[in-house]
Amino acid sequence: MKISAGILLFKKERDSLYYFLVHPGGPFWKNKEQGAWSIPKGEILPGEDLLERALIEFHEETGTAIEGEFLELSPVMQKGGKTVYAWALEKDIDTSGLYSNTAQIEWPPRSGKMIEIPEVNQWEWFASEEAQKRINPAQAALINELEEILNNKD
């Protein structure tokens, strides 16, 4: 069973909520938009602290370290069976200077040829409605849960 941990970054501007999402790099994701975006996240190693892994992945996929008061959200299960644990954090970051680490993948599949790709090739803030369309469908539940929590605070 695969487990990932990630951070759902959000900010409030006027009366709207915006979410920071990342787009995976590489040829497989090249022209995919709807449902392709994600929170910055990565797979955990056995025995690893979930929040710590989420923070490491955020740094690897954006080049930015973050800290603050994290709000734990309910885990979601993606279509492929991976469980994603996530924490929300209200924080604004500038997307202009962001960069991602790289990974080696076999491309085309089963070709024996390895290419180097950025783990993430785009970073963007999306208003809630657009974020819901772009994010992996299972991860949309994270946005819904956070908005419910924030609405009940008011």
C-alpha positions in Angstrom: 0.0 0.0 0.0 1.5 3.3 -1.1 1.2 6.3 1.2 2.0 9.9 0.4 2.2 13.1 2.6 1.7 16.6 1.4 0.8 20.2 2.1 -2.3 22.0 1.0 -1.2 25.7 1.0 -4.0 28.3 0.9 -4.4 32.0 1.1 -7.4 34.4 1.4 -7.7 37.4 -0.8 -10.8 39.6 -0.2 -13.6 37.0 0.2 -12.0 34.2 -1.9 -9.8 31.3 -1.1 -6.9 30.3 -3.3 -5.0 27.0 -3.4 -1.3 26.4 -4.3 -1.1 23.4 -6.7 1.7 21.8 -8.6 1.7 20.1 -12.1 3.9 17.0 -12.5 6.7 17.2 -15.0 7.6 14.8 -17.7 6.1 13.6 -21.0 3.3 11.6 -19.5 1.7 14.8 -18.0 2.6 17.1 -20.8 -0.8 18.1 -22.2 -2.9 17.0 -19.2 -4.6 19.7 -17.1 -8.0 18.7 -15.5 -7.3 16.3 -12.7 -3.6 16.4 -13.2 -2.6 19.0 -10.7 -1.8 18.0 -7.1 -0.8 19.3 -3.7 3.0 19.1 -3.3 3.4 15.6 -1.9 5.6 12.5 -2.0 5.7 8.9 -0.8 6.8 8.2 2.7 9.3 5.6 3.8 8.4 3.0 6.5 8.5 4.5 10.0 8.9 8.1 8.7 7.0 11.0 10.2 4.2 12.0 7.8 4.3 15.8 8.4 8.1 15.8 8.2 7.9 14.0 4.8 5.2 16.4 3.6 7.6 19.4 4.5 10.5 17.7 2.8 8.5 17.0 -0.4 7.2 20.6 -0.4 10.8 21.9 -0.3 11.9 19.4 -3.0 9.1 20.3 -5.4 9.2 24.1 -4.9 12.7 25.0 -3.6 10.9 26.7 -0.6 10.9 25.7 3.0 7.7 26.5 4.9 6.7 26.6 8.5 3.6 27.6 10.5 0.6 26.2 12.2 -0.5 23.1 10.2 -4.0 21.8 10.2 -4.3 18.0 9.8 -6.9 17.0 7.2 -8.5 13.6 6.7 -6.5 11.2 4.5 -7.9 10.5 1.0 -7.5 7.5 -1.2 -6.7 8.1 -4.9 -8.0 6.0 -7.7 -4.7 4.0 -8.0 -5.0 3.0 -4.3 -2.5 5.5 -2.9 -3.5 7.1 0.4 -2.6 10.8 0.7 -2.2 12.4 4.2 -2.3 16.2 4.1 -1.9 19.3 6.2 -3.3 22.7 5.4 -1.3 25.8 6.0 -2.4 29.4 5.3 0.6 31.1 3.7 1.3 33.1 0.5 4.4 32.3 -1.5 5.5 33.9 -4.7 5.6 31.3 -7.6 8.2 33.2 -9.7 11.3 31.8 -8.2 10.2 28.2 -7.6 12.2 25.2 -8.8 11.9 21.4 -8.5 14.3 18.6 -8.0 14.5 16.1 -10.9 13.9 12.4 -11.3 15.0 9.7 -13.7 12.3 7.9 -15.6 12.2 5.3 -18.3 10.7 6.9 -21.5 9.1 5.7 -23.6 7.9 3.0 -21.1 9.7 -0.3 -21.4 12.2 1.2 -23.9 15.2 0.9 -21.6 15.9 4.6 -22.2 16.2 6.9 -19.2 15.5 10.6 -19.3 15.7 13.2 -16.5 12.6 15.2 -15.8 11.6 17.8 -13.2 9.3 16.3 -10.6 7.2 19.5 -11.0 7.1 21.8 -14.0 4.4 24.3 -13.0 3.3 26.0 -9.8 0.1 28.1 -9.6 -2.5 29.6 -7.3 -6.0 28.7 -8.2 -9.3 30.1 -6.9 -11.4 27.4 -5.2 -13.6 26.5 -8.1 -10.7 26.2 -10.6 -8.6 24.3 -8.1 -11.4 21.8 -7.8 -11.3 21.2 -11.5 -7.5 20.9 -11.9 -6.6 18.9 -8.8 -6.5 15.1 -8.7 -10.2 14.2 -8.2 -9.6 12.4 -4.8 -7.6 15.4 -3.5 -10.6 17.7 -4.1 -11.9 16.3 -0.8 -9.0 18.0 1.0 -10.2 21.4 -0.4 -13.8 20.6 0.6 -12.8 19.6 4.1 -10.7 22.7 4.6 -13.4 25.0 3.4 -15.9 23.3 5.7 -13.5 23.8 8.7 -12.9 27.5 7.7 -16.6 28.2 7.2 -17.4 26.8 10.7 -14.7 29.0 12.3 -16.6 32.2 11.2 
